[in-house]
């Protein structure tokens, strides 16, 4: 009877988690859309726009390891709720400042920095709590539904933002974000973060024998002995660096070189989000992936092929509408493949990392994954000014595929999934029996 009640509660968590994520992500993306346009309209400066991006990126990178240690030391539910309340208060503060003194760049930069920190704490605490909120059998469903919420927000928020921007003042966007954030707080407060696994800390007293620095060192030591995670971490580091070729090159090639119209460029971005959404729905309905590293390896190779294919219209001229259709299909595939890579790995990490280390491990993964992104963007920004875009994309795609084939070679895959070797062995024995 108790187990049945826990499963019902887990089902509630499953949908509450998705709705909370959808509402808060939708609100933040509508806000980000309006603020980005406002900065460009106010200043006309790419530097001002980039500074706002830096305010979003830099605090996350610097505070990431500390966030993981804090998440593992204290109540994850409290961290999620306090982070969401801090988000709400930051936007209320910006709204009051805007109504009394007018919106300024300093106010925007300050708010962006605060939101960067609160979203990071909330995200790491939530990710670390999945196995406490949801039963083991539905972790893949939870991760897929989480991605569905993000994809819905990615598709809907630009449309809503585009409709509202220019017709309503900035304070209306801030009010939308505040309402979304308050609803998210209410939903999160109803969830039991320790339904399936107790947080191994003294929540009442918040005591921990080890210091913050010792806690962070323990997280690094734990991660160092997780060979599978280390392999995937190094692959993800290199992927994020090489993805600079796509991040910088895609918009540059389509808009500058191929002269794709802005609305059609927007449609290709929508196809990317649609691919993510449909593949997330598929993963939420299917059985758990049996060999996640193998599936992710194939997905990364597919991403490399898609990245290289972006250069095709530069090598073989196409008509405008053929080119537009080609990029729609390409970006749909790209979005689908990202879910194929991420979802099985996220499920594997949830099930293999010890609960008391999850905050630190996930924060280290996020920090390391983000560390090479700006470096990749700077380097590729320079390269695209010097070399032809098609050459950069093809070389980067080739490097991505070769690195994946080497680092996730069959011997490594068999260490992670020994069942693959056993299956092959059984097939050889069966074939020998038939031959005799």
DOTOR-544882 format. One record per residue (C-alpha): residue number from 1; residue in three letters; x, y, z. Coordinates in steps of 0.2 Angstrom, whole numbers, plus 5000, padded with zeros to 4 digits. Layout:
BEGIN
{node NUM,ALA,{X,Y,Z}}
...
***
This chain:
BEGIN
{node 1,UNK,{5000,5000,5000}}
{node 2,UNK,{5014,5012,5005}}
{node 3,UNK,{5023,5008,4989}}
{node 4,UNK,{5008,5012,4979}}
{node 5,UNK,{5006,5029,4987}}
{node 6,UNK,{5024,5032,4984}}
{node 7,UNK,{5022,5028,4965}}
{node 8,UNK,{5006,5040,4964}}
{node 9,UNK,{5017,5053,4973}}
{node 10,UNK,{5031,5050,4960}}
{node 11,UNK,{5018,5052,4946}}
{node 12,UNK,{5013,5069,4953}}
{node 13,UNK,{5031,5074,4954}}
{node 14,UNK,{5034,5069,4936}}
{node 15,UNK,{5021,5081,4929}}
{node 16,UNK,{5023,5095,4942}}
{node 17,UNK,{5042,5095,4938}}
{node 18,UNK,{5038,5096,4920}}
{node 19,UNK,{5025,5110,4922}}
{node 20,UNK,{5036,5120,4934}}
{node 21,UNK,{5051,5119,4922}}
{node 22,UNK,{5039,5124,4907}}
{node 23,UNK,{5032,5139,4916}}
{node 24,UNK,{5049,5146,4923}}
{node 25,UNK,{5058,5142,4907}}
{node 26,UNK,{5045,5151,4897}}
{node 27,UNK,{5045,5166,4908}}
{node 28,UNK,{5064,5168,4908}}
{node 29,UNK,{5065,5166,4889}}
{node 30,UNK,{5051,5179,4886}}
{node 31,UNK,{5061,5190,4897}}
{node 32,UNK,{5078,5186,4889}}
{node 33,UNK,{5070,5189,4872}}
{node 34,UNK,{5063,5207,4877}}
{node 35,UNK,{5079,5212,4886}}
{node 36,UNK,{5090,5207,4871}}
{node 37,UNK,{5080,5217,4859}}
{node 38,UNK,{5079,5231,4871}}
{node 39,UNK,{5098,5232,4873}}
{node 40,UNK,{5101,5231,4854}}
{node 41,UNK,{5087,5244,4851}}
{node 42,UNK,{5094,5256,4865}}
{node 43,UNK,{5113,5255,4860}}
{node 44,UNK,{5114,5247,4843}}
{node 45,UNK,{5130,5239,4850}}
{node 46,UNK,{5135,5221,4849}}
{node 47,UNK,{5147,5224,4864}}
{node 48,UNK,{5133,5229,4875}}
{node 49,UNK,{5124,5213,4869}}
{node 50,UNK,{5139,5203,4872}}
{node 51,UNK,{5142,5210,4889}}
{node 52,UNK,{5124,5204,4894}}
{node 53,UNK,{5129,5187,4888}}
{node 54,UNK,{5145,5188,4898}}
{node 55,UNK,{5134,5192,4914}}
{node 56,UNK,{5124,5176,4911}}
{node 57,UNK,{5139,5165,4908}}
{node 58,UNK,{5153,5171,4920}}
{node 59,UNK,{5144,5170,4937}}
{node 60,UNK,{5139,5152,4933}}
{node 61,UNK,{5157,5147,4928}}
{node 62,UNK,{5164,5155,4944}}
{node 63,UNK,{5151,5149,4956}}
{node 64,UNK,{5148,5131,4949}}
{node 65,UNK,{5159,5121,4960}}
{node 66,UNK,{5153,5130,4975}}
{node 67,UNK,{5135,5127,4970}}
{node 68,UNK,{5138,5108,4969}}
{node 69,UNK,{5146,5107,4986}}
{node 70,UNK,{5132,5118,4994}}
{node 71,UNK,{5119,5107,4985}}
{node 72,UNK,{5126,5091,4993}}
{node 73,UNK,{5128,5099,5011}}
{node 74,UNK,{5110,5106,5013}}
{node 75,UNK,{5092,5103,5009}}
{node 76,UNK,{5090,5103,4990}}
{node 77,UNK,{5072,5107,4991}}
{node 78,UNK,{5076,5123,5001}}
{node 79,UNK,{5089,5127,4988}}
{node 80,UNK,{5077,5126,4974}}
{node 81,UNK,{5064,5136,4983}}
{node 82,UNK,{5075,5150,4989}}
{node 83,UNK,{5083,5151,4972}}
{node 84,UNK,{5066,5153,4964}}
{node 85,UNK,{5061,5166,4977}}
{node 86,UNK,{5078,5175,4974}}
{node 87,UNK,{5073,5175,4955}}
{node 88,UNK,{5056,5183,4959}}
{node 89,UNK,{5063,5196,4970}}
{node 90,UNK,{5077,5201,4958}}
{node 91,UNK,{5064,5204,4944}}
{node 92,UNK,{5052,5213,4956}}
{node 93,UNK,{5068,5224,4960}}
{node 94,UNK,{5071,5227,4942}}
{node 95,UNK,{5052,5231,4939}}
{node 96,UNK,{5052,5244,4953}}
{node 97,UNK,{5068,5252,4947}}
{node 98,UNK,{5061,5253,4929}}
{node 99,UNK,{5045,5261,4935}}
{node 100,UNK,{5054,5274,4946}}
{node 101,UNK,{5070,5278,4937}}
{node 102,UNK,{5069,5270,4920}}
{node 103,UNK,{5078,5254,4913}}
{node 104,UNK,{5097,5256,4912}}
{node 105,UNK,{5111,5244,4906}}
{node 106,UNK,{5118,5243,4924}}
{node 107,UNK,{5102,5237,4931}}
{node 108,UNK,{5100,5224,4917}}
{node 109,UNK,{5118,5218,4919}}
{node 110,UNK,{5115,5216,4938}}
{node 111,UNK,{5099,5207,4936}}
{node 112,UNK,{5106,5195,4923}}
{node 113,UNK,{5120,5191,4935}}
{node 114,UNK,{5108,5187,4949}}
{node 115,UNK,{5097,5177,4938}}
{node 116,UNK,{5112,5167,4931}}
{node 117,UNK,{5117,5162,4949}}
{node 118,UNK,{5099,5158,4955}}
{node 119,UNK,{5095,5147,4939}}
{node 120,UNK,{5112,5138,4941}}
{node 121,UNK,{5108,5134,4960}}
{node 122,UNK,{5090,5129,4956}}
{node 123,UNK,{5096,5118,4941}}
{node 124,UNK,{5109,5109,4950}}
{node 125,UNK,{5098,5105,4965}}
{node 126,UNK,{5084,5099,4954}}
{node 127,UNK,{5095,5088,4943}}
{node 128,UNK,{5103,5081,4959}}
{node 129,UNK,{5086,5077,4966}}
{node 130,UNK,{5078,5067,4951}}
{node 131,UNK,{5081,5050,4959}}
{node 132,UNK,{5073,5056,4976}}
{node 133,UNK,{5058,5063,4967}}
{node 134,UNK,{5055,5049,4954}}
{node 135,UNK,{5055,5030,4955}}
{node 136,UNK,{5070,5022,4945}}
{node 137,UNK,{5059,5014,4932}}
{node 138,UNK,{5054,5032,4926}}
{node 139,UNK,{5070,5042,4926}}
{node 140,UNK,{5071,5042,4907}}
{node 141,UNK,{5053,5048,4906}}
{node 142,UNK,{5057,5062,4918}}
{node 143,UNK,{5073,5067,4909}}
{node 144,UNK,{5063,5067,4892}}
{node 145,UNK,{5049,5077,4899}}
{node 146,UNK,{5061,5089,4907}}
{node 147,UNK,{5068,5092,4889}}
{node 148,UNK,{5050,5093,4882}}
{node 149,UNK,{5046,5107,4893}}
{node 150,UNK,{5062,5116,4888}}
{node 151,UNK,{5058,5113,4869}}
{node 152,UNK,{5040,5119,4871}}
{node 153,UNK,{5047,5135,4879}}
{node 154,UNK,{5060,5137,4865}}
{node 155,UNK,{5046,5136,4852}}
{node 156,UNK,{5033,5146,4861}}
{node 157,UNK,{5043,5160,4869}}
{node 158,UNK,{5050,5169,4854}}
{node 159,UNK,{5033,5169,4846}}
{node 160,UNK,{5025,5177,4862}}
{node 161,UNK,{5040,5188,4864}}
{node 162,UNK,{5039,5194,4846}}
{node 163,UNK,{5020,5197,4847}}
{node 164,UNK,{5022,5207,4863}}
{node 165,UNK,{5038,5217,4859}}
{node 166,UNK,{5034,5234,4852}}
{node 167,UNK,{5015,5233,4857}}
{node 168,UNK,{5018,5232,4876}}
{node 169,UNK,{5031,5241,4887}}
{node 170,UNK,{5046,5231,4896}}
{node 171,UNK,{5037,5231,4913}}
{node 172,UNK,{5024,5219,4905}}
{node 173,UNK,{5037,5207,4901}}
{node 174,UNK,{5044,5208,4919}}
{node 175,UNK,{5027,5205,4926}}
{node 176,UNK,{5025,5190,4915}}
{node 177,UNK,{5041,5183,4922}}
{node 178,UNK,{5036,5187,4940}}
{node 179,UNK,{5020,5178,4938}}
{node 180,UNK,{5028,5163,4930}}
{node 181,UNK,{5041,5163,4944}}
{node 182,UNK,{5029,5163,4958}}
{node 183,UNK,{5019,5149,4951}}
{node 184,UNK,{5035,5139,4950}}
{node 185,UNK,{5038,5142,4968}}
{node 186,UNK,{5021,5136,4973}}
{node 187,UNK,{5023,5120,4963}}
{node 188,UNK,{5040,5116,4969}}
{node 189,UNK,{5035,5119,4987}}
{node 190,UNK,{5022,5104,4986}}
{node 191,UNK,{5036,5092,4980}}
{node 192,UNK,{5044,5079,4992}}
{node 193,UNK,{5063,5079,4987}}
{node 194,UNK,{5067,5064,4998}}
{node 195,UNK,{5053,5052,4992}}
{node 196,UNK,{5064,5039,4986}}
{node 197,UNK,{5081,5043,4993}}
{node 198,UNK,{5086,5052,5009}}
{node 199,UNK,{5098,5067,5008}}
{node 200,UNK,{5113,5061,5018}}
{node 201,UNK,{5115,5077,5028}}
{node 202,UNK,{5109,5084,5044}}
{node 203,UNK,{5096,5096,5036}}
{node 204,UNK,{5090,5103,5053}}
{node 205,UNK,{5107,5108,5059}}
{node 206,UNK,{5115,5110,5042}}
{node 207,UNK,{5131,5102,5050}}
{node 208,UNK,{5145,5094,5040}}
{node 209,UNK,{5161,5089,5047}}
{node 210,UNK,{5171,5093,5032}}
{node 211,UNK,{5174,5110,5026}}
{node 212,UNK,{5168,5118,5010}}
{node 213,UNK,{5185,5115,5002}}
{node 214,UNK,{5186,5097,5008}}
{node 215,UNK,{5169,5094,5001}}
{node 216,UNK,{5174,5101,4984}}
{node 217,UNK,{5190,5090,4984}}
{node 218,UNK,{5180,5075,4989}}
{node 219,UNK,{5168,5078,4974}}
{node 220,UNK,{5184,5079,4962}}
{node 221,UNK,{5191,5063,4970}}
{node 222,UNK,{5175,5054,4968}}
{node 223,UNK,{5173,5059,4949}}
{node 224,UNK,{5191,5054,4945}}
{node 225,UNK,{5187,5036,4950}}
{node 226,UNK,{5172,5036,4939}}
{node 227,UNK,{5180,5030,4923}}
{node 228,UNK,{5164,5030,4912}}
{node 229,UNK,{5159,5048,4917}}
{node 230,UNK,{5177,5054,4914}}
{node 231,UNK,{5177,5047,4896}}
{node 232,UNK,{5160,5055,4892}}
{node 233,UNK,{5166,5072,4901}}
{node 234,UNK,{5181,5073,4890}}
{node 235,UNK,{5171,5069,4875}}
{node 236,UNK,{5158,5083,4880}}
{node 237,UNK,{5172,5095,4883}}
{node 238,UNK,{5179,5093,4865}}
{node 239,UNK,{5162,5093,4858}}
{node 240,UNK,{5157,5109,4866}}
{node 241,UNK,{5174,5117,4859}}
{node 242,UNK,{5171,5110,4841}}
{node 243,UNK,{5153,5116,4842}}
{node 244,UNK,{5159,5133,4841}}
{node 245,UNK,{5161,5130,4822}}
{node 246,UNK,{5142,5128,4822}}
{node 247,UNK,{5137,5141,4835}}
{node 248,UNK,{5147,5155,4826}}
{node 249,UNK,{5146,5148,4808}}
{node 250,UNK,{5128,5143,4806}}
{node 251,UNK,{5120,5161,4807}}
{node 252,UNK,{5135,5169,4798}}
{node 253,UNK,{5134,5157,4783}}
{node 254,UNK,{5115,5157,4781}}
{node 255,UNK,{5113,5176,4784}}
{node 256,UNK,{5129,5183,4776}}
{node 257,UNK,{5134,5171,4763}}
{node 258,UNK,{5118,5163,4758}}
{node 259,UNK,{5107,5178,4761}}
{node 260,UNK,{5093,5168,4769}}
{node 261,UNK,{5079,5180,4774}}
{node 262,UNK,{5077,5183,4793}}
{node 263,UNK,{5060,5175,4794}}
{node 264,UNK,{5065,5159,4785}}
{node 265,UNK,{5081,5159,4796}}
{node 266,UNK,{5069,5159,4811}}
{node 267,UNK,{5059,5144,4804}}
{node 268,UNK,{5075,5134,4803}}
{node 269,UNK,{5078,5138,4822}}
{node 270,UNK,{5060,5132,4825}}
{node 271,UNK,{5064,5116,4816}}
{node 272,UNK,{5078,5113,4828}}
{node 273,UNK,{5067,5115,4843}}
{node 274,UNK,{5053,5104,4835}}
{node 275,UNK,{5066,5090,4832}}
{node 276,UNK,{5071,5091,4851}}
{node 277,UNK,{5052,5091,4856}}
{node 278,UNK,{5047,5076,4845}}
{node 279,UNK,{5062,5066,4850}}
{node 280,UNK,{5059,5070,4869}}
{node 281,UNK,{5041,5064,4867}}
{node 282,UNK,{5048,5048,4859}}
{node 283,UNK,{5060,5045,4874}}
{node 284,UNK,{5046,5048,4886}}
{node 285,UNK,{5036,5034,4879}}
{node 286,UNK,{5049,5021,4875}}
{node 287,UNK,{5058,5009,4886}}
{node 288,UNK,{5074,5014,4894}}
{node 289,UNK,{5089,5014,4883}}
{node 290,UNK,{5099,4998,4886}}
{node 291,UNK,{5117,5004,4880}}
{node 292,UNK,{5117,5023,4883}}
{node 293,UNK,{5135,5026,4879}}
{node 294,UNK,{5134,5017,4863}}
{node 295,UNK,{5118,5026,4858}}
{node 296,UNK,{5126,5043,4863}}
{node 297,UNK,{5142,5039,4853}}
{node 298,UNK,{5131,5036,4837}}
{node 299,UNK,{5121,5052,4840}}
{node 300,UNK,{5138,5062,4842}}
{node 301,UNK,{5144,5054,4825}}
{node 302,UNK,{5127,5060,4818}}
{node 303,UNK,{5129,5077,4825}}
{node 304,UNK,{5146,5078,4816}}
{node 305,UNK,{5139,5073,4800}}
{node 306,UNK,{5125,5086,4801}}
{node 307,UNK,{5138,5099,4806}}
{node 308,UNK,{5148,5095,4790}}
{node 309,UNK,{5132,5095,4780}}
{node 310,UNK,{5129,5114,4784}}
{node 311,UNK,{5143,5118,4771}}
{node 312,UNK,{5135,5108,4757}}
{node 313,UNK,{5125,5123,4749}}
{node 314,UNK,{5142,5133,4749}}
{node 315,UNK,{5150,5119,4738}}
{node 316,UNK,{5135,5114,4727}}
{node 317,UNK,{5123,5129,4723}}
{node 318,UNK,{5105,5126,4726}}
{node 319,UNK,{5089,5136,4722}}
{node 320,UNK,{5083,5147,4737}}
{node 321,UNK,{5068,5136,4741}}
{node 322,UNK,{5078,5120,4740}}
{node 323,UNK,{5091,5128,4751}}
{node 324,UNK,{5078,5133,4764}}
{node 325,UNK,{5070,5116,4764}}
{node 326,UNK,{5087,5108,4766}}
{node 327,UNK,{5091,5118,4781}}
{node 328,UNK,{5074,5115,4789}}
{node 329,UNK,{5077,5096,4788}}
{node 330,UNK,{5095,5098,4793}}
{node 331,UNK,{5091,5108,4809}}
{node 332,UNK,{5076,5096,4813}}
{node 333,UNK,{5089,5081,4813}}
{node 334,UNK,{5101,5092,4823}}
{node 335,UNK,{5088,5095,4837}}
{node 336,UNK,{5083,5076,4837}}
{node 337,UNK,{5101,5070,4838}}
{node 338,UNK,{5105,5082,4853}}
{node 339,UNK,{5091,5073,4863}}
{node 340,UNK,{5098,5056,4857}}
{node 341,UNK,{5115,5060,4864}}
{node 342,UNK,{5109,5069,4880}}
{node 343,UNK,{5094,5059,4887}}
{node 344,UNK,{5102,5042,4888}}
{node 345,UNK,{5118,5049,4896}}
{node 346,UNK,{5108,5059,4909}}
{node 347,UNK,{5098,5044,4914}}
{node 348,UNK,{5115,5034,4916}}
{node 349,UNK,{5122,5048,4927}}
{node 350,UNK,{5107,5049,4938}}
{node 351,UNK,{5108,5030,4941}}
{node 352,UNK,{5127,5028,4943}}
{node 353,UNK,{5132,5043,4953}}
{node 354,UNK,{5130,5041,4972}}
{node 355,UNK,{5116,5053,4979}}
{node 356,UNK,{5127,5062,4991}}
{node 357,UNK,{5139,5067,4977}}
{node 358,UNK,{5127,5072,4964}}
{node 359,UNK,{5127,5090,4967}}
{node 360,UNK,{5146,5091,4966}}
{node 361,UNK,{5147,5080,4951}}
{node 362,UNK,{5134,5089,4941}}
{node 363,UNK,{5141,5106,4945}}
{node 364,UNK,{5159,5100,4939}}
{node 365,UNK,{5151,5093,4923}}
{node 366,UNK,{5142,5109,4920}}
{node 367,UNK,{5157,5120,4924}}
{node 368,UNK,{5169,5110,4913}}
{node 369,UNK,{5157,5109,4899}}
{node 370,UNK,{5154,5128,4899}}
{node 371,UNK,{5173,5132,4901}}
{node 372,UNK,{5178,5129,4883}}
{node 373,UNK,{5163,5137,4875}}
{node 374,UNK,{5169,5155,4875}}
{node 375,UNK,{5186,5150,4870}}
{node 376,UNK,{5179,5140,4855}}
{node 377,UNK,{5168,5155,4850}}
{node 378,UNK,{5183,5167,4850}}
{node 379,UNK,{5194,5156,4840}}
{node 380,UNK,{5181,5151,4828}}
{node 381,UNK,{5176,5170,4826}}
{node 382,UNK,{5193,5173,4821}}
{node 383,UNK,{5194,5158,4809}}
{node 384,UNK,{5178,5163,4800}}
{node 385,UNK,{5186,5180,4796}}
{node 386,UNK,{5201,5171,4788}}
{node 387,UNK,{5196,5155,4781}}
{node 388,UNK,{5181,5149,4770}}
{node 389,UNK,{5166,5143,4781}}
{node 390,UNK,{5164,5127,4772}}
{node 391,UNK,{5183,5122,4776}}
{node 392,UNK,{5181,5126,4794}}
{node 393,UNK,{5164,5116,4796}}
{node 394,UNK,{5171,5101,4787}}
{node 395,UNK,{5187,5100,4796}}
{node 396,UNK,{5178,5103,4813}}
{node 397,UNK,{5165,5090,4809}}
{node 398,UNK,{5179,5077,4804}}
{node 399,UNK,{5188,5081,4820}}
{node 400,UNK,{5172,5078,4830}}
{node 401,UNK,{5169,5061,4822}}
{node 402,UNK,{5187,5055,4824}}
{node 403,UNK,{5189,5061,4842}}
{node 404,UNK,{5172,5052,4846}}
{node 405,UNK,{5178,5036,4837}}
{node 406,UNK,{5194,5036,4846}}
{node 407,UNK,{5188,5041,4864}}
{node 408,UNK,{5173,5030,4863}}
{node 409,UNK,{5181,5015,4854}}
{node 410,UNK,{5173,4998,4855}}
{node 411,UNK,{5185,4992,4870}}
{node 412,UNK,{5179,5007,4880}}
{node 413,UNK,{5161,5004,4876}}
{node 414,UNK,{5163,4985,4881}}
{node 415,UNK,{5170,4991,4898}}
{node 416,UNK,{5155,5002,4901}}
{node 417,UNK,{5142,4989,4894}}
{node 418,UNK,{5150,4971,4896}}
{node 419,UNK,{5134,4964,4890}}
{node 420,UNK,{5138,4969,4872}}
{node 421,UNK,{5153,4957,4873}}
{node 422,UNK,{5143,4944,4880}}
{node 423,UNK,{5130,4945,4867}}
{node 424,UNK,{5143,4944,4853}}
{node 425,UNK,{5151,4929,4862}}
{node 426,UNK,{5134,4920,4862}}
{node 427,UNK,{5131,4923,4844}}
{node 428,UNK,{5148,4916,4839}}
{node 429,UNK,{5144,4900,4850}}
{node 430,UNK,{5127,4899,4842}}
{node 431,UNK,{5134,4901,4824}}
{node 432,UNK,{5147,4887,4828}}
{node 433,UNK,{5134,4876,4834}}
{node 434,UNK,{5124,4878,4818}}
{node 435,UNK,{5139,4875,4808}}
{node 436,UNK,{5142,4859,4816}}
***
